[in-house]
Amino acid sequence: MANKFDVISRNDTPIWHTLRTEALEAAKAEPALASMLHSTILSHDGLNCALSFHIARKLNDAGFGEMTLREIIDDYYSKDTALIEAAERDLQAVYERDPAAKGYLQAFMFFKGFISIQIYRIANRLWRDGRFTMAHHFQSRVSELFQIDIHPAATMGKGIFMDHGTGIVIGETAVVGDDVSMLHGVTLGGTGAHTGDRHPKIGNGVLLGAGAKVLGNIKIGDHAKIAAGSVVLKPVPEHCTAAGVPARLINCKTCNDPARSMDQMISDVVYDYVI
């Protein structure tokens, strides 16, 4: 007779299959967690169902029931398969770039950067549908739970990795490209109280170090690197490193793919101008 934890999903993709396999192994190794792993992952037929259950459980509070939340999330997952494709890219990014991630399971279950991005993606769809109050509710709950504040109107690509995540703030008109990595304390903010397009535009493959502040409607070029603790107020060309307060260009060309390598070392050679 088959064990209930040995039933393989009927909706199989490589990442979903691996996630289920890791959950099976963890359930057997840690029987006290078996029920949680079954309800969150093993009882579902695909990543969309598992994510909707997981997100709804996280967002649930006394004023908003879990089943209502699941209905909202399931509706968007059923209408927009790109949301699950983005989740898979985000999950893969955590596994590839975070040495603390021993597999997909830890990231899916416990890494607040990953789950916060998935909730943002639903909030963004709500915002685009004109459901502004509901979108803000999702944003507010994420901020309360995880100390990550992403405005639902912001634009974020796929393959995003938020390492640790605590203290990340991303403003309303910010744009973040594909395959970007950012550490805790990053701010993509404005420079004043003016309205309109006022937040940074982050290119593909950019690495934003811990505590980096990028302020204003400026462009950070593809595969640039912003060193930890820097305050960037002017554009940074692609493949360049910026560091300091205010930030200066350190070297161009920097490493080819800093977001994937997570290489946060900087050169001693400093340009003689402020960016």
ROGURO-199867 format. One record per residue (C-alpha): residue in three letters; z, y, x. Coordinates in steps of 0.25 Angstrom, whole numbers, padded with zeros to 4 digits. Last residue first. Layout:
N
residuo  w  v  u
ALA  Z  Y  X
...
//
This chain:
275
residuo  w  v  u
ILE  -0044  0240  0114
VAL  -0036  0246  0125
TYR  -0043  0248  0138
ASP  -0041  0243  0153
TYR  -0044  0229  0150
VAL  -0033  0219  0154
VAL  -0034  0207  0163
ASP  -0022  0199  0163
SER  -0028  0189  0154
ILE  -0022  0184  0141
MET  -0016  0170  0137
GLN  -0016  0167  0122
ASP  -0025  0155  0122
MET  -0025  0150  0108
SER  -0037  0141  0112
ARG  -0043  0142  0098
ALA  -0040  0157  0095
PRO  -0043  0160  0109
ASP  -0058  0155  0109
ASN  -0066  0160  0121
CYS  -0055  0165  0130
THR  -0055  0180  0132
LYS  -0067  0188  0136
CYS  -0063  0198  0137
ASN  -0049  0201  0142
ILE  -0037  0209  0140
LEU  -0041  0219  0129
ARG  -0030  0228  0126
ALA  -0020  0228  0114
PRO  -0011  0239  0111
VAL  -0001  0233  0113
GLY  -0007  0221  0122
ALA  -0018  0210  0122
ALA  -0032  0209  0118
THR  -0041  0197  0122
CYS  -0056  0197  0121
HIS  -0066  0187  0115
GLU  -0071  0196  0105
PRO  -0068  0211  0106
VAL  -0054  0216  0102
PRO  -0054  0228  0092
LYS  -0043  0238  0092
LEU  -0029  0239  0088
VAL  -0023  0226  0094
VAL  -0008  0225  0096
SER  -0005  0213  0105
GLY  0007  0204  0104
ALA  0000  0191  0108
ALA  -0014  0193  0113
ILE  -0026  0195  0104
LYS  -0038  0186  0108
ALA  -0052  0188  0104
HIS  -0061  0176  0100
ASP  -0069  0184  0090
GLY  -0066  0199  0091
ILE  -0054  0206  0085
LYS  -0059  0217  0076
ILE  -0051  0229  0071
ASN  -0047  0234  0058
GLY  -0033  0237  0062
LEU  -0022  0229  0069
VAL  -0021  0217  0077
LYS  -0007  0213  0081
ALA  -0004  0201  0089
GLY  0010  0195  0088
ALA  0006  0181  0093
GLY  -0009  0181  0098
LEU  -0021  0183  0090
LEU  -0032  0173  0094
VAL  -0046  0176  0089
GLY  -0056  0165  0086
ASN  -0064  0173  0076
GLY  -0063  0188  0074
ILE  -0051  0195  0069
LYS  -0053  0208  0060
PRO  -0041  0216  0060
HIS  -0036  0224  0048
ARG  -0039  0238  0041
ASP  -0050  0236  0032
GLY  -0046  0245  0021
THR  -0032  0252  0019
HIS  -0025  0261  0029
ALA  -0010  0259  0031
GLY  -0011  0257  0046
THR  -0016  0249  0058
GLY  -0019  0236  0050
GLY  -0015  0222  0053
LEU  -0019  0208  0059
THR  -0005  0205  0064
VAL  -0001  0192  0072
GLY  0013  0188  0073
HIS  0011  0174  0075
LEU  -0001  0169  0081
MET  -0016  0170  0078
SER  -0028  0161  0079
VAL  -0042  0164  0074
ASP  -0052  0153  0071
ASP  -0060  0161  0061
GLY  -0059  0176  0059
VAL  -0047  0185  0054
VAL  -0050  0197  0045
ALA  -0039  0207  0042
THR  -0041  0216  0030
GLU  -0028  0212  0023
GLY  -0019  0210  0035
ILE  -0015  0198  0043
VAL  0000  0197  0047
ILE  0005  0185  0055
GLY  0020  0185  0057
THR  0022  0170  0058
GLY  0009  0163  0060
HIS  0014  0152  0070
ASP  0000  0151  0075
MET  -0010  0156  0064
PHE  -0023  0149  0066
ILE  -0035  0152  0058
GLY  -0047  0143  0058
LYS  -0054  0150  0047
GLY  -0056  0165  0044
MET  -0046  0175  0038
THR  -0049  0187  0030
ALA  -0037  0195  0025
ALA  -0036  0198  0010
PRO  -0024  0188  0008
HIS  -0016  0196  0018
ILE  -0010  0187  0028
ASP  0005  0188  0031
ILE  0011  0176  0038
GLN  0027  0176  0038
PHE  0026  0161  0033
LEU  0033  0161  0020
GLU  0034  0175  0015
SER  0021  0179  0021
VAL  0014  0167  0015
ARG  0020  0170  0002
SER  0015  0185  0002
GLN  0001  0181  0005
PHE  0001  0171  -0006
HIS  0006  0181  -0016
HIS  -0003  0191  -0010
ALA  -0015  0182  -0014
MET  -0009  0181  -0028
THR  -0008  0196  -0030
PHE  -0022  0198  -0025
ARG  -0030  0188  -0033
GLY  -0043  0195  -0032
ASP  -0051  0183  -0028
ARG  -0052  0187  -0014
TRP  -0036  0188  -0013
LEU  -0034  0174  -0019
ARG  -0044  0169  -0009
ASN  -0036  0176  0002
ALA  -0023  0171  -0003
ILE  -0029  0156  -0002
ARG  -0033  0159  0012
TYR  -0019  0165  0015
ILE  -0012  0153  0011
GLN  -0021  0145  0020
ILE  -0018  0154  0032
SER  -0003  0153  0029
ILE  -0003  0138  0029
PHE  -0009  0138  0043
GLY  0000  0149  0049
LYS  0012  0142  0043
PHE  0011  0130  0051
PHE  0019  0119  0044
MET  0011  0109  0035
PHE  -0004  0112  0039
ALA  -0001  0115  0053
GLN  0008  0103  0055
LEU  -0002  0094  0049
TYR  -0014  0098  0056
GLY  -0010  0092  0069
LYS  0000  0094  0081
ALA  0000  0109  0078
ALA  0009  0115  0089
PRO  -0003  0116  0098
ASP  -0009  0126  0089
ARG  -0024  0129  0091
GLU  -0031  0116  0086
TYR  -0022  0112  0075
VAL  -0020  0126  0070
ALA  -0035  0129  0069
GLN  -0038  0115  0062
LEU  -0028  0120  0051
ASP  -0035  0133  0050
ARG  -0049  0127  0050
GLU  -0044  0117  0039
ALA  -0038  0128  0031
ALA  -0051  0136  0032
GLU  -0059  0124  0027
ILE  -0049  0123  0015
LEU  -0051  0137  0011
ALA  -0066  0136  0013
THR  -0066  0126  0002
ASP  -0064  0138  -0008
LYS  -0063  0135  -0023
SER  -0055  0122  -0023
TYR  -0046  0128  -0012
TYR  -0044  0141  -0020
ASP  -0040  0133  -0033
ASP  -0031  0124  -0025
ILE  -0023  0137  -0020
ILE  -0021  0143  -0033
GLU  -0017  0130  -0040
ARG  -0008  0127  -0028
LEU  -0001  0140  -0030
THR  0001  0137  -0045
MET  0007  0123  -0042
GLU  0017  0129  -0031
GLY  0023  0139  -0041
PHE  0024  0153  -0039
GLY  0037  0161  -0041
ALA  0047  0151  -0034
ASP  0038  0150  -0022
ASN  0027  0141  -0018
LEU  0019  0146  -0006
LYS  0021  0135  0003
ARG  0020  0124  -0008
ALA  0007  0130  -0012
ILE  0001  0131  0002
HIS  0004  0116  0004
PHE  -0001  0111  -0009
SER  -0014  0120  -0008
LEU  -0015  0115  0007
ALA  -0014  0100  0003
CYS  -0024  0102  -0008
ASN  -0034  0109  0001
LEU  -0032  0100  0012
GLY  -0037  0088  0004
ASP  -0032  0076  -0005
HIS  -0018  0079  -0006
SER  -0005  0070  -0006
LEU  -0005  0069  0009
ILE  -0004  0084  0012
THR  0007  0092  0006
SER  0014  0082  -0004
HIS  0012  0070  0007
LEU  0017  0079  0018
MET  0029  0083  0011
SER  0033  0069  0006
ALA  0031  0064  0020
LEU  0040  0074  0027
ALA  0052  0066  0027
PRO  0044  0054  0031
GLU  0041  0060  0045
ALA  0032  0051  0053
LYS  0025  0045  0041
ALA  0023  0058  0034
ALA  0018  0064  0047
GLU  0008  0054  0049
LEU  0002  0055  0035
ALA  0002  0071  0037
GLU  -0006  0069  0050
THR  -0016  0060  0043
ARG  -0017  0070  0031
LEU  -0019  0082  0041
THR  -0030  0074  0048
HIS  -0037  0070  0035
TRP  -0037  0085  0031
ILE  -0042  0090  0044
PRO  -0053  0079  0044
THR  -0057  0081  0030
ASP  -0053  0071  0019
ASN  -0052  0073  0004
ARG  -0048  0059  0000
SER  -0035  0061  0008
ILE  -0029  0048  0015
VAL  -0018  0040  0008
ASP  -0009  0035  0019
PHE  0003  0044  0015
LYS  0004  0037  0001
ASN  0006  0024  0009
ALA  -0004  0013  0006
MET  0000  0000  0000
//
